[in-house]
């Protein structure tokens, strides 16, 4: 399904949202964005995977994914659902709000039916404002977004319980901590966690919808992007630091995952980091994306 809200963000909109009702519309691969995503479930049922944890959502629940958070969502076969997706760039929020969102990467399960209803009204108001073309629309969208996020952070919510899949959770957690080791392999994981390699391949694909190699490469590319902004290291040094054995391999994998070259993206992100006033496009909020203070 075409993600029109994401297209709007890529075309320069700071905020974009869309209501989608669907069935069997599952995200097959974990992915991440350079912007925030708020996923609000209106009806039906939906499950989400956030890094190595998976959760079941109920109507009225929502998740706010910070930039560069690996995630995907899915439903059981032939189960219909309706959701609103809201995307927004980091600079649309204050540093305090970004810090609060980045500290809670799990579903918001609001306790009160009143809070659920009020939050749904705010989401619908944002959609209405987006469709209303007129004076001060940009300012109105920013104001409504700020109030929406404040409402989410102020409300009382239940502590969500991840699905109980301790073995795969432990394995993916290990990968998250050791992704930079060039020797990390399926053989090592199978031996360390006392399971067969064939079982590990099958369960890993079921849990992440990615092969081990594809998942590991995504993690490495993600951390390379972080280092583009957090450091002034060379691309060669960064490729080695995130676990690639050669620069050529890094460049090929990076292009597969980002449709850009490391040199081009690194230059863009560092330009926006060091000279934010001159920036435009998806990397202008590089420091904000990573939660770094102003340069």
PyMOL commands that set and color helices and strands:
alter all, ss='L'
color gray80, all
select helices_A, chain A and resi 4-10+90-92+95-102+113-131+137-154+166-178+186-192+197-208+212-230+235-241+247-258+262-274+276-278+286-289
alter helices_A, ss='H'
color red, helices_A
select strands_A, chain A and resi 15-23+36-44+46-50+53-57+62-65+71-74+80-88+109-110+157-158
alter strands_A, ss='S'
color yellow, strands_A
deselect
rebuild
show_as cartoon
